[in-house]
Amino acid sequence: MAQTYQEVYDSSINDPHGFWAEAAKKVHWYHQWDKVLDVVNDHYRWFVGGCMNTCYNALDLHIHNGRKNQLALVYDSPVTDTKKTFTYGELYERVAKTAGILTNKGVVKGDRVLIYMPMIPEAVIAMLACARIGAIHSVVFGGFAAHELATRIDDAKPRVIISASCGIEVSRVIKYKPILDEAIKSANHKPTTCLIWQRPQERANMLPWRDVDWESEEAKTQPVDCVPVDATDPLYILYTSGTTGKPKGVVRSNGGHSVAMKWSMDNIYNAKPGDVFWAASDVGWVVGHSYIVYAPLMNACTTIIYEGKPVKTPNPGAFWRVCSEYKVNVLFSAPTAFRAIKKEDPNGEWAKKYDLSNLKSIFVAGERCDSDTLHWIQKVTGKKIIDNWWQTETGWAIAANPLGLEEMPIKAGSPTKPMPGFNLKVLDENGNECKPGKLGNLVLKLPLPPACLMGIWNDDKRYRDSYLNHYQGYYLTGDSGYIDKDGYVFVMGRMDGVINVAGHRLSTGGMEEAISKHPDIAECAVIGVNDELKGEVPMAFVILKDGRERDPQAIADGVIQLVKEEIGAIASLRLVTLVARLPKTRSGKILRNTMRSIADGKEFQMPSTIEDSSVLDEITQAINALGYPLKQSK
């Protein structure tokens, strides 16, 4: 008899050892664990004593089970007009040989390998090759500046760096090799080898004492077998931004990660072996790690690596074309991508041109999905739209609607309910649990479930200070929100996205939700800024939909009225400005903290992840026109 969500969730919280031991049966082990969970000095170790290999679970296992000729990986690159496919057998051959190259270059279990790659198949191959021999990979988003790359080189201290000659942004070629050379020159740590994939769009100059041509090396290298690793051995380090400016190296283990990935594919995404699963993200981000590379392949699905954008490569029908051409069953992307499509194609005309009959569901994550965007995607596709909430640190969804377990009614603006293993609570600043509907800090009662961070690479103090010391016995997510009377989670933004207006705690995310209902507005961002009288007040930046010409004052008045109606006059929104674009990271997240620094007259460091720094000049002009920064904040 099928269990309900609540029964499964309760089981995971009341008996985490038994729950995850059962889930772990779907993973291949060379030998099983001695202890399901061990806690040492606030570090949580799952499946202690277990021995396995992540790459074996992603490739070899399926070949042994008769899936050698099944499609494993599709590469679609509208920016180079290239399409390639790899069966599980073909992907296995390339991964095993690339692992052989690394072995020949002296890489052994526990060594770090830094990967600085564009969205090409070799990025996936590099990651799996590291996992195959027990090396710890650290993928750095392709296109990061030399300084940021050098920072990560010095922190991870890789023996080998794997890169490509270039990346391509729409029609612009970005030379990776000069960036890599500059980063290595400025870093204190020097890798012994750089393995370079030469792309036809840009051939890199090679340094004979250090650089190795990947393609020619692979042609003469023999494949190697998987190296058994402990379940608690690190699989990868992934750097996430921190408040200090120094990135935090989130460490993920092999065993717990594999178990959680398998469980999530079956129970959250309802993806079956043979399904086509497309996470329209980048391998440099956690979504790419979890749901472009590892989870789909572990689940014997076909995964897609897409080198393009939701728009302009070549049009707003790009996503729908990929879904139709490869018969995608599950699509996963960020709300920002769909807002970009909506801005250029508000009526969804491009979606009508393609056959989306194989598409079962669309998942969105990475930022708050406003109800207007969710309803728009639903309207133009006719599919289930599932919001889910998670972080680089967790590696998979803290809250979601588990389609493979029990599909629950959707509440717009909510990623539904906590997933098994995540004992989610809402606490006030004094550590008291908030009543249903009351805004507070979202925290996870320890222990964290499998796949969550083991710690911060070489910085245990920062791990404790960032996540564990705020509330004893809880992991601090850094997000604020509430849980309603039905148990639905509402994530309203980062804790610094909660502003205090005349003593009232208000969510800027709630205001953005209200503003997004305006029929002329494509996108918006709200920040809290200094105010002489009320301490803080909200400031709203809005972008009009394409083709809309409106009186700015009329738009501002409409936005103010909407927020007043949705939240109340207590919101005190008076500062509204129209802008052509918002400052964003390359992954699509709005740089609200940078905008706030500008508005408050504070110095700020240019974010290394910013897509286009020139937008900050436009934002500064818009803020100045509103009378900010205030004189006393300069």
C-alpha positions as CSV (number, residue, x, y, z in Angstrom):
1,M,0.0,0.0,0.0
2,A,1.4,3.4,-1.1
3,Q,2.3,5.7,1.8
4,T,1.2,9.3,2.0
5,Y,3.6,12.2,2.0
6,Q,2.9,12.8,5.7
7,E,3.6,9.1,6.6
8,V,6.9,9.2,4.7
9,Y,7.9,12.6,6.1
10,D,7.1,11.5,9.7
11,S,9.1,8.3,9.2
12,S,12.1,10.3,8.0
13,I,12.0,12.6,11.1
14,N,11.2,10.0,13.7
15,D,13.5,7.3,12.4
16,P,16.2,8.9,10.1
17,H,18.5,5.9,10.5
18,G,15.9,3.4,9.3
19,F,14.5,5.7,6.6
20,W,17.8,6.4,4.9
21,A,19.1,2.9,5.3
22,E,16.0,1.7,3.3
23,A,16.6,4.5,0.7
24,A,20.3,3.5,0.4
25,K,19.3,0.1,-1.0
26,K,18.8,1.7,-4.4
27,V,22.5,2.6,-4.6
28,H,25.3,0.1,-5.5
29,W,27.7,-0.5,-2.7
30,Y,30.9,-2.6,-2.8
31,H,30.2,-3.2,0.8
32,Q,27.6,-1.7,3.1
33,W,28.0,0.7,6.0
34,D,28.7,0.0,9.6
35,K,26.7,2.9,10.9
36,V,23.9,4.9,9.1
37,L,24.7,8.2,10.8
38,D,27.5,9.3,12.9
39,V,27.9,12.8,14.5
40,V,31.4,14.0,15.5
41,N,31.8,17.6,16.6
42,D,28.7,18.8,14.8
43,H,29.7,17.1,11.5
44,Y,27.2,14.7,10.1
45,R,28.5,11.6,8.4
46,W,26.1,9.3,6.6
47,F,26.7,5.6,5.9
48,V,30.0,5.5,7.8
49,G,32.1,2.5,6.7
50,G,30.2,2.1,3.5
51,C,32.2,1.7,0.3
52,M,31.0,2.7,-3.2
53,N,31.8,4.9,-6.2
54,T,29.6,7.6,-7.6
55,C,30.7,7.2,-11.2
56,Y,30.0,3.5,-11.0
57,N,26.4,4.3,-10.0
58,A,26.1,6.8,-12.8
59,L,27.5,4.8,-15.7
60,D,28.9,1.3,-15.1
61,L,25.9,0.0,-13.2
62,H,23.5,0.8,-16.1
63,I,25.8,-0.8,-18.7
64,H,25.9,-4.0,-16.6
65,N,22.1,-3.8,-16.5
66,G,21.7,-3.7,-20.3
67,R,21.5,0.0,-20.9
68,K,24.8,0.4,-22.9
69,N,23.0,1.6,-26.0
70,Q,20.5,3.9,-24.2
71,L,20.9,7.6,-24.7
72,A,22.7,9.1,-21.7
73,L,23.7,12.6,-22.8
74,V,22.4,15.1,-25.4
75,Y,24.5,18.2,-26.2
76,D,22.6,21.0,-27.9
77,S,24.5,24.2,-28.6
78,P,22.6,26.8,-30.6
79,V,25.5,29.2,-30.2
80,T,27.8,26.9,-32.2
81,D,25.0,25.2,-34.2
82,T,26.2,21.8,-32.8
83,K,24.3,18.7,-31.6
84,K,25.8,15.5,-30.3
85,T,24.5,12.5,-28.5
86,F,26.2,9.9,-26.2
87,T,24.9,6.5,-25.3
88,Y,25.8,5.2,-21.8
89,G,28.4,3.0,-23.5
90,E,30.0,6.0,-25.3
91,L,29.9,8.2,-22.3
92,Y,31.5,5.4,-20.2
93,E,34.4,5.1,-22.7
94,R,35.2,8.8,-22.7
95,V,34.9,9.1,-18.9
96,A,37.1,6.0,-18.3
97,K,39.8,7.3,-20.7
98,T,39.7,10.8,-19.2
99,A,40.1,9.2,-15.8
100,G,43.1,7.4,-17.2
101,I,44.6,10.8,-18.3
102,L,44.2,12.1,-14.7
103,T,45.8,8.9,-13.3
104,N,48.7,9.2,-15.6
105,K,49.2,12.8,-14.4
106,G,49.6,11.7,-10.9
107,V,46.0,12.3,-9.6
108,V,45.1,9.9,-6.8
109,K,42.1,9.6,-4.5
110,G,41.6,12.7,-2.4
111,D,43.5,15.0,-4.8
112,R,41.6,18.1,-6.0
113,V,40.9,18.8,-9.6
114,L,39.6,22.2,-10.6
115,I,37.3,22.3,-13.6
116,Y,36.8,25.6,-15.5
117,M,34.6,24.8,-18.4
118,P,31.8,26.0,-20.7
119,M,28.6,24.1,-21.2
120,I,30.0,21.3,-23.4
121,P,30.0,17.5,-22.9
122,E,33.6,17.5,-21.7
123,A,32.4,19.4,-18.6
124,V,30.3,16.4,-17.6
125,I,33.0,14.0,-18.6
126,A,35.6,15.8,-16.5
127,M,33.3,15.6,-13.4
128,L,32.6,11.9,-13.8
129,A,36.2,11.1,-14.5
130,C,37.2,12.7,-11.2
131,A,34.5,10.8,-9.3
132,R,35.7,7.6,-11.0
133,I,39.1,7.7,-9.4
134,G,38.1,9.3,-6.1
135,A,39.5,12.7,-6.9
136,I,37.6,15.7,-5.5
137,H,36.4,18.0,-8.2
138,S,35.7,21.7,-7.8
139,V,33.8,23.2,-10.7
140,V,34.2,27.0,-11.2
141,F,31.6,28.7,-13.3
142,G,33.1,29.3,-16.8
143,G,33.8,32.9,-17.4
144,F,34.7,33.8,-13.8
145,A,37.4,36.5,-13.7
146,A,41.0,35.6,-13.0
147,H,41.0,36.9,-9.5
148,E,38.0,34.8,-8.5
149,L,39.5,31.8,-10.2
150,A,42.8,32.4,-8.4
151,T,41.0,32.6,-5.0
152,R,39.5,29.1,-5.6
153,I,42.8,27.7,-6.8
154,D,44.5,28.8,-3.6
155,D,41.7,27.4,-1.5
156,A,41.3,24.0,-3.2
157,K,44.9,23.6,-4.2
158,P,44.2,21.4,-7.2
159,R,46.9,19.0,-8.6
160,V,45.3,19.4,-12.1
161,I,43.1,22.0,-13.7
162,I,40.8,21.0,-16.6
163,S,39.6,23.8,-18.9
164,A,38.7,24.6,-22.5
165,S,40.1,27.1,-24.9
166,C,36.9,29.3,-24.9
167,G,33.3,29.7,-23.9
168,I,30.6,31.3,-26.0
169,E,28.0,33.8,-24.8
170,V,25.3,34.2,-27.5
171,S,27.6,35.3,-30.3
172,R,30.6,36.4,-28.3
173,V,33.7,34.2,-27.8
174,I,35.2,34.4,-24.3
175,K,38.8,33.2,-24.3
176,Y,39.2,31.0,-21.2
177,K,42.9,30.2,-21.5
178,P,44.3,33.8,-20.9
179,I,42.0,34.0,-17.9
180,L,43.3,30.7,-16.6
181,D,46.9,31.7,-17.2
182,E,46.5,35.0,-15.4
183,A,44.8,33.2,-12.4
184,I,47.6,30.6,-12.1
185,K,50.2,33.4,-12.3
186,S,48.6,35.3,-9.5
187,A,47.8,32.3,-7.3
188,N,50.2,31.0,-4.7
189,H,49.4,27.4,-5.5
190,K,50.5,26.1,-8.9
191,P,48.9,23.1,-10.5
192,T,51.3,20.5,-12.1
193,T,49.1,20.1,-15.2
194,C,46.4,21.9,-17.2
195,L,44.3,19.6,-19.4
196,I,42.8,21.8,-22.2
197,W,40.0,21.0,-24.6
198,Q,40.6,22.9,-27.8
199,R,37.4,24.3,-29.4
200,P,37.4,25.2,-33.1
201,Q,36.1,28.7,-32.3
202,E,39.3,29.6,-30.5
203,R,42.5,27.7,-30.3
204,A,44.5,28.3,-27.1
205,N,48.2,28.9,-26.9
206,M,49.7,26.0,-24.9
207,L,52.6,26.1,-22.4
208,P,54.6,22.9,-23.1
209,W,55.9,22.4,-19.6
210,R,52.3,22.5,-18.1
211,D,49.5,22.3,-20.6
212,V,48.2,19.1,-22.2
213,D,45.9,18.8,-25.2
214,W,43.0,16.7,-23.9
215,E,41.8,15.3,-27.3
216,S,45.2,14.0,-28.4
217,E,46.0,12.7,-24.9
218,E,42.6,10.8,-24.7
219,A,43.3,9.1,-28.0
220,K,46.4,7.3,-26.6
221,T,45.2,6.6,-23.1
222,Q,43.7,3.4,-21.8
223,P,40.5,3.4,-19.8
224,V,40.6,2.8,-16.0
225,D,38.2,1.2,-13.6
226,C,36.4,2.9,-10.7
227,V,38.3,3.3,-7.5
228,P,36.2,2.3,-4.4
229,V,35.8,5.2,-2.0
230,D,34.4,5.6,1.5
231,A,30.9,6.9,1.6
232,T,32.2,9.8,3.7
233,D,35.0,10.7,1.3
234,P,34.3,14.1,-0.4
235,L,32.9,14.0,-3.9
236,Y,33.3,17.7,-4.7
237,I,33.9,21.2,-3.4
238,L,31.5,23.8,-4.7
239,Y,32.1,27.5,-3.8
240,T,29.2,29.7,-2.9
241,S,29.3,33.4,-2.1
242,G,29.7,34.5,1.5
243,T,29.1,37.8,3.3
244,T,32.8,38.4,3.7
245,G,33.5,38.3,0.0
246,K,35.6,35.2,0.4
247,P,33.8,32.2,-1.2
248,K,32.8,29.3,1.0
249,G,33.8,25.8,-0.3
250,V,30.8,23.6,0.4
251,V,32.0,20.0,0.7
252,R,29.7,17.1,-0.4
253,S,30.2,13.4,0.4
254,N,29.9,10.5,-2.0
255,G,27.6,8.1,-0.2
256,G,24.9,10.5,1.2
257,H,24.8,12.4,-2.0
258,S,24.1,9.3,-4.1
259,V,21.3,8.2,-1.8
260,A,19.6,11.6,-1.8
261,M,20.0,12.0,-5.6
262,K,18.3,8.7,-6.2
263,W,15.5,9.3,-3.7
264,S,14.8,12.8,-5.1
265,M,14.5,11.6,-8.7
266,D,12.1,8.8,-7.8
267,N,10.0,10.7,-5.3
268,I,10.2,14.5,-6.0
269,Y,10.6,14.6,-9.8
270,N,8.8,11.3,-10.6
271,A,11.5,10.6,-13.2
272,K,11.7,7.0,-14.4
273,P,14.7,5.2,-16.0
274,G,14.7,6.1,-19.7
275,D,13.0,9.5,-19.2
276,V,14.6,12.6,-20.6
277,F,15.4,15.1,-17.8
278,W,16.6,18.6,-18.6
279,A,17.9,20.9,-16.0
280,A,18.4,24.2,-17.9
281,S,21.2,25.4,-15.7
282,D,25.0,25.4,-15.7
283,V,27.4,22.8,-14.4
284,G,29.0,25.6,-12.4
285,W,26.0,25.9,-10.1
286,V,24.6,23.3,-7.7
287,V,21.6,22.6,-9.9
288,G,24.0,21.6,-12.6
289,H,25.9,19.3,-10.3
290,S,22.9,17.6,-8.9
291,Y,20.5,17.6,-11.9
292,I,22.5,17.9,-15.1
293,V,25.2,15.4,-14.1
294,Y,24.6,13.1,-11.2
295,A,21.0,12.5,-10.4
296,P,19.7,11.9,-14.0
297,L,22.6,9.5,-14.8
298,M,22.2,7.7,-11.5
299,N,18.6,7.2,-12.3
300,A,19.3,5.9,-15.9
301,C,17.7,8.9,-17.5
302,T,18.8,10.9,-20.5
303,T,20.2,14.3,-19.5
304,I,20.7,17.4,-21.6
305,I,23.6,19.9,-21.6
306,Y,22.4,23.0,-23.4
307,E,24.9,25.7,-24.5
308,G,22.5,28.6,-25.0
309,K,20.0,31.0,-23.4
310,P,16.2,31.0,-23.0
311,V,16.1,33.9,-25.4
312,K,18.2,35.3,-28.2
313,T,19.6,31.9,-29.1
314,P,18.0,32.5,-31.5
315,N,14.5,33.4,-30.1
316,P,12.1,33.0,-27.1
317,G,11.1,29.6,-28.4
318,A,14.5,28.1,-27.5
319,F,13.4,26.1,-24.5
320,W,10.2,24.8,-26.2
321,R,12.3,23.7,-29.2
322,V,14.6,21.7,-27.0
323,C,11.7,20.1,-25.1
324,S,10.0,19.2,-28.4
325,E,13.1,17.9,-30.3
326,Y,14.3,15.6,-27.5
327,K,10.9,14.7,-26.0
328,V,11.8,16.1,-22.6
329,N,9.7,14.6,-19.8
330,V,10.8,16.9,-16.9
331,L,12.1,20.4,-17.3
332,F,13.9,22.3,-14.5
333,S,15.0,25.9,-14.6
334,A,15.0,29.2,-12.7
335,P,12.0,31.6,-12.7
336,T,14.4,34.2,-14.2
337,A,14.6,32.2,-17.4
338,F,10.8,32.1,-17.8
339,R,10.5,35.8,-17.0
340,A,13.0,36.5,-19.8
341,I,10.8,34.4,-22.2
342,K,7.7,36.1,-21.0
343,K,9.2,39.5,-21.5
344,E,9.8,38.8,-25.2
345,D,6.8,36.6,-25.8
346,P,4.1,37.7,-23.3
347,N,1.3,35.7,-25.1
348,G,3.3,32.5,-25.3
349,E,3.1,32.3,-29.1
350,W,6.4,30.5,-29.4
351,A,5.2,27.7,-27.2
352,K,2.4,27.0,-29.6
353,K,4.9,26.2,-32.4
354,Y,6.3,23.1,-30.7
355,D,5.0,19.7,-29.5
356,L,5.2,19.6,-25.7
357,S,3.1,16.5,-25.3
358,N,5.9,14.5,-23.7
359,L,6.5,17.2,-21.1
360,K,5.0,16.0,-17.8
361,S,6.1,18.7,-15.4
362,I,8.2,21.9,-15.0
363,F,10.2,22.6,-11.9
364,V,11.5,26.0,-10.9
365,A,14.0,26.9,-8.2
366,G,17.0,29.1,-7.5
367,E,14.9,32.2,-6.4
368,R,11.4,33.0,-5.4
369,C,8.9,32.2,-8.1
370,D,6.2,34.9,-8.0
371,S,2.7,33.7,-8.6
372,D,2.3,35.7,-11.8
373,T,5.3,33.9,-13.4
374,L,4.1,30.5,-12.2
375,H,0.6,31.1,-13.7
376,W,2.0,32.4,-16.9
377,I,4.2,29.2,-17.4
378,Q,1.1,27.1,-16.6
379,K,-1.1,29.0,-19.0
380,V,1.3,28.8,-22.0
381,T,2.3,25.2,-21.5
382,G,-0.7,23.6,-19.8
383,K,1.8,21.6,-17.6
384,K,2.2,21.1,-13.8
385,I,4.5,23.9,-12.5
386,I,6.3,22.9,-9.3
387,D,8.2,25.4,-7.2
388,N,11.0,24.0,-5.0
389,W,13.4,25.6,-2.6
390,W,17.0,24.6,-1.8
391,Q,20.5,25.8,-1.5
392,T,24.1,25.0,-2.6
393,E,24.6,23.8,0.9
394,T,21.8,21.3,0.9
395,G,22.3,19.9,-2.7
396,W,18.7,19.1,-3.2
397,A,15.2,20.4,-2.3
398,I,14.4,21.4,1.2
399,A,10.8,22.0,0.2
400,A,9.0,20.7,-2.9
401,N,5.8,19.0,-4.1
402,P,6.8,15.3,-4.3
403,L,5.2,14.2,-7.6
404,G,6.5,10.6,-7.3
405,L,5.1,10.3,-3.7
406,E,1.9,12.3,-3.4
407,E,1.0,15.2,-5.6
408,M,-0.4,17.9,-3.3
409,P,-2.4,21.0,-4.2
410,I,-0.3,23.9,-5.3
411,K,-0.3,27.3,-3.5
412,A,1.2,30.0,-5.7
413,G,4.2,31.5,-4.0
414,S,4.9,28.3,-2.0
415,P,7.4,25.5,-2.8
416,T,4.8,23.3,-0.9
417,K,6.1,21.3,2.0
418,P,9.4,20.2,3.6
419,M,10.9,17.1,2.0
420,P,11.7,14.0,4.1
421,G,14.8,14.5,6.2
422,F,14.4,18.2,6.4
423,N,13.0,19.1,9.8
424,L,12.1,22.6,8.9
425,K,11.1,25.2,11.6
426,V,10.5,28.9,11.8
427,L,12.2,30.6,14.7
428,D,12.2,34.2,15.9
429,E,15.4,36.0,17.0
430,N,15.1,34.6,20.5
431,G,14.9,31.0,19.2
432,N,11.2,30.6,19.9
433,E,9.2,28.7,17.3
434,C,6.8,31.0,15.4
435,K,3.1,30.4,15.1
436,P,1.7,29.4,11.7
437,G,1.7,32.4,9.3
438,K,4.3,34.3,11.4
439,L,7.4,35.5,9.6
440,G,10.7,34.3,11.0
441,N,14.0,32.7,10.2
442,L,13.8,29.4,8.4
443,V,16.0,26.8,10.1
444,L,16.6,23.0,9.9
445,K,16.6,21.0,13.1
446,L,19.7,18.8,13.1
447,P,20.6,16.3,11.9
448,L,20.6,17.4,8.2
449,P,19.7,14.6,5.8
450,P,22.1,12.9,3.3
451,A,23.7,15.1,0.6
452,C,23.8,18.2,2.7
453,L,27.2,19.9,3.3
454,M,29.8,18.0,5.4
455,G,31.4,21.3,6.2
456,I,33.4,24.2,4.6
457,W,36.7,23.2,3.0
458,N,39.5,23.9,5.3
459,D,37.5,26.3,7.4
460,D,35.6,24.6,10.3
461,K,35.1,27.9,12.2
462,R,33.3,29.4,9.2
463,Y,31.1,26.4,8.9
464,R,30.0,26.8,12.5
465,D,29.7,30.6,12.4
466,S,27.8,30.6,9.2
467,Y,25.3,27.8,9.9
468,L,25.3,26.3,13.4
469,N,26.1,29.0,16.0
470,H,23.0,31.2,15.5
471,Y,20.6,28.7,17.1
472,Q,21.9,25.8,19.1
473,G,20.8,22.5,17.5
474,Y,19.7,24.1,14.2
475,Y,21.2,24.8,10.8
476,L,20.5,28.4,9.7
477,T,19.4,28.6,6.1
478,G,19.8,32.4,6.0
479,D,16.3,32.6,4.5
480,S,13.3,34.2,6.1
481,G,9.7,33.0,5.7
482,Y,6.8,31.3,7.4
483,I,4.8,28.0,7.4
484,D,1.1,28.4,7.1
485,K,-1.6,26.5,9.0
486,D,-1.7,23.8,6.3
487,G,2.1,23.2,6.6
488,Y,3.0,25.0,3.4
489,V,6.3,26.8,3.3
490,F,6.6,30.4,2.1
491,V,10.2,31.6,1.5
492,M,10.2,35.4,1.4
493,G,13.9,36.0,0.7
494,R,17.2,36.2,2.5
495,M,17.2,37.2,6.1
496,D,18.6,40.5,4.9
497,G,15.6,40.7,2.6
498,V,13.4,41.4,5.6
499,I,13.3,45.1,6.3
500,N,12.2,46.9,9.5
501,V,9.9,49.7,8.7
502,A,9.0,51.7,11.8
503,G,9.4,48.6,13.9
504,H,7.5,46.3,11.6
505,R,9.2,43.4,9.9
506,L,8.2,43.3,6.3
507,S,9.3,41.0,3.4
508,T,10.6,42.6,0.3
509,G,9.7,39.3,-1.4
510,G,6.1,39.9,-0.5
511,M,6.2,43.3,-2.1
512,E,7.7,41.9,-5.2
513,E,4.9,39.3,-5.3
514,A,2.3,42.2,-5.2
515,I,4.1,44.3,-7.8
516,S,4.4,41.4,-10.3
517,K,0.6,41.4,-10.6
518,H,0.7,44.7,-12.4
519,P,-0.2,44.0,-16.0
520,D,2.5,46.2,-17.5
521,I,5.4,45.0,-15.4
522,A,7.7,42.2,-16.6
523,E,10.1,42.1,-13.6
524,C,10.8,43.9,-10.4
525,A,13.1,44.1,-7.4
526,V,12.5,45.6,-4.0
527,I,15.3,46.5,-1.5
528,G,15.2,48.2,1.9
529,V,17.0,51.6,2.1
530,N,17.8,53.9,5.0
531,D,15.1,56.4,6.0
532,E,15.5,59.3,8.5
533,L,12.1,58.7,10.1
534,K,11.3,55.0,9.8
535,G,14.7,53.5,9.9
536,E,14.1,51.6,6.6
537,V,11.7,51.9,3.7
538,P,11.3,49.9,0.6
539,M,12.5,51.0,-2.8
540,A,11.1,49.3,-5.9
541,F,12.7,48.9,-9.3
542,V,10.4,47.9,-12.1
543,I,10.9,46.8,-15.8
544,L,8.0,47.2,-18.3
545,K,7.0,44.5,-20.7
546,D,8.3,44.9,-24.2
547,G,6.3,47.2,-26.3
548,R,4.6,49.0,-23.3
549,E,5.0,52.7,-23.2
550,R,3.5,54.2,-20.1
551,D,3.8,57.4,-18.1
552,P,6.4,56.6,-15.3
553,Q,4.4,58.4,-12.7
554,A,1.3,56.5,-13.6
555,I,3.3,53.2,-13.3
556,A,4.7,54.3,-9.9
557,D,1.3,55.2,-8.6
558,G,-0.1,51.9,-9.7
559,V,2.7,50.0,-8.1
560,I,2.3,51.9,-4.8
561,Q,-1.5,51.2,-4.9
562,L,-1.0,47.5,-5.5
563,V,1.4,47.1,-2.6
564,K,-1.0,49.1,-0.4
565,E,-3.8,46.8,-1.4
566,E,-1.8,43.6,-1.0
567,I,0.3,44.3,2.1
568,G,-1.2,47.5,3.5
569,A,-0.2,51.1,4.0
570,I,2.3,49.8,6.6
571,A,4.6,48.8,3.8
572,S,5.3,52.5,3.2
573,L,6.3,52.1,-0.4
574,R,6.8,55.5,-1.9
575,L,10.1,55.0,-3.9
576,V,9.4,53.5,-7.3
577,T,11.6,53.9,-10.4
578,L,11.4,52.4,-13.9
579,V,14.6,50.8,-15.2
580,A,15.6,49.1,-18.4
581,R,17.3,46.2,-16.6
582,L,18.4,44.9,-13.2
583,P,21.9,43.9,-12.2
584,K,22.2,40.1,-12.1
585,T,24.6,37.3,-11.7
586,R,25.4,35.0,-14.6
587,S,23.0,32.5,-13.0
588,G,20.2,35.1,-13.1
589,K,20.0,36.2,-9.4
590,I,19.4,39.9,-8.8
591,L,22.2,41.6,-6.9
592,R,19.9,43.2,-4.3
593,N,22.7,43.7,-1.7
594,T,24.8,45.7,-4.2
595,M,21.8,47.8,-5.1
596,R,21.2,48.5,-1.4
597,S,24.8,49.5,-0.9
598,I,24.5,52.1,-3.7
599,A,21.2,53.4,-2.3
600,D,22.8,53.7,1.2
601,G,25.9,55.3,-0.1
602,K,28.2,52.5,1.1
603,E,31.3,51.3,-0.6
604,F,30.9,47.9,-2.3
605,Q,33.1,45.4,-4.1
606,M,32.1,44.8,-7.7
607,P,30.5,41.3,-7.6
608,S,32.6,38.9,-9.6
609,T,29.5,37.1,-10.8
610,I,27.8,40.1,-12.3
611,E,26.6,39.6,-15.9
612,D,27.2,43.2,-17.0
613,S,28.7,45.8,-14.7
614,S,27.5,48.8,-16.8
615,V,24.0,48.2,-15.5
616,L,25.2,49.5,-12.1
617,D,25.6,53.0,-13.6
618,E,22.0,53.0,-14.7
619,I,20.8,51.8,-11.3
620,T,22.9,54.5,-9.6
621,Q,21.3,57.2,-11.8
622,A,17.8,55.9,-11.0
623,I,18.5,55.8,-7.3
624,N,20.0,59.4,-7.4
625,A,16.8,60.6,-9.1
626,L,14.8,59.3,-6.1
627,G,17.0,61.4,-3.7
628,Y,19.3,58.7,-2.5
629,P,21.8,58.2,-0.9
630,L,20.6,60.3,2.0
631,K,23.1,62.9,3.1
632,Q,23.7,61.3,6.5
633,S,24.5,57.9,5.0
634,K,27.3,59.2,2.8
